[in-house]
Amino acid sequence: MDITAIMGNNERRKERILVRITLSLALIPAAILIIIFSYVAINGMSAINPDFLLSPPHMLVEGGIFPQIIGSLCLACVCLLFAVPLGVCSAIYLAEYAPENKLTSAIRFLVECLAGIPSIVIGLFGLILLVHYMHFGVSLLSGGLSLGFMILPWTIRASEEALRSVPRSLREASLALGATKLQTVREVVLRNAFPGMITGVLLGLGKALGETAVVLLTAGSGLESFLPRSIFDPVGSLPVYIYMVSTQGRHSSTAFSKASGASFVLLTMFLIVTVSALILRNRYIRKIM
């Protein structure tokens, strides 16, 4: 047999082995998600019923999680209303207007450092600045803004990368047709970068929905049995509720079931939001193509 053919067969065999190995590694994250979701569902389904979903908590392991569901959604809304406009505007400046100098490099470095700050430190900062110094109190506003501090760097970096991925030829064509820089950014760059920016917002939203330390220090105890009537009211949240029930009632089978049920609801909420956003993103991609 020709030596070239033998070497070619060896290379193809190595490539097949490499493909199988990388496929196995790629399946691991999906398997982990399925295992976690299945475990939480199996242990929490016994607690899922209309009373659990539609009633407030009582005496730690009694009652339901309705205020916590609404509270988590309210915190996410305040967080996104603060972080998304600020993050997108910052990304537009960094990607489209900022000159490449030491100041711009320093801004990017500080944004990346902010992304790595432990959440408990951000929670402590929110407690000192928002709760005490600005007198917002332990409230929906303090919790939402603190979560906004945490997801802001994710929004900036993801939005900037999405903006930079738009081909320069589209910008040049728009400018050549007489559009201003602002019109080009608004009508061409943002429209094409929108799907990637949605992905970044989703990553931040997932981080905000599951955060415990920040919310515990700034928003409420997690066991509130009432709905917030204003942004200055304390608010319950599912992650803090899960933490409180799991730690204070850890020797109770009822507490474990309640915590698992609340975890299942939290995962379901995130999956619904994620799938809905991905569907909207894919529709938007098909619309602009």
Secondary structure, 3 states (H helix, E strand, C coil): CCHHHHHHHHHHHHHHHHHHHHHHHHHHHHHHHHHHHHHHHHHHHHHCCHHHHHCCEECCCEECCHHHHHHHHHHHHHHHHHHHHHHHHHHHHHHHHCCCCHHHHHHHHHHHHHHHCCHHHHHHHHHHHHHHHCCCCCCHHHHHHHHHHHHHHHHHHHHHHHHHCCCHHHHHHHHHCCCCHHHHHHHHHHHHHHHHHHHHHHHHHHHHHCCCHHHHHHCCCCCCCCCCCCCCCCCCCHHHHHHHHHHHCCCCHHHHHHHHHHHHHHHHHHHHHHHHHHHHHHHHHHHHC
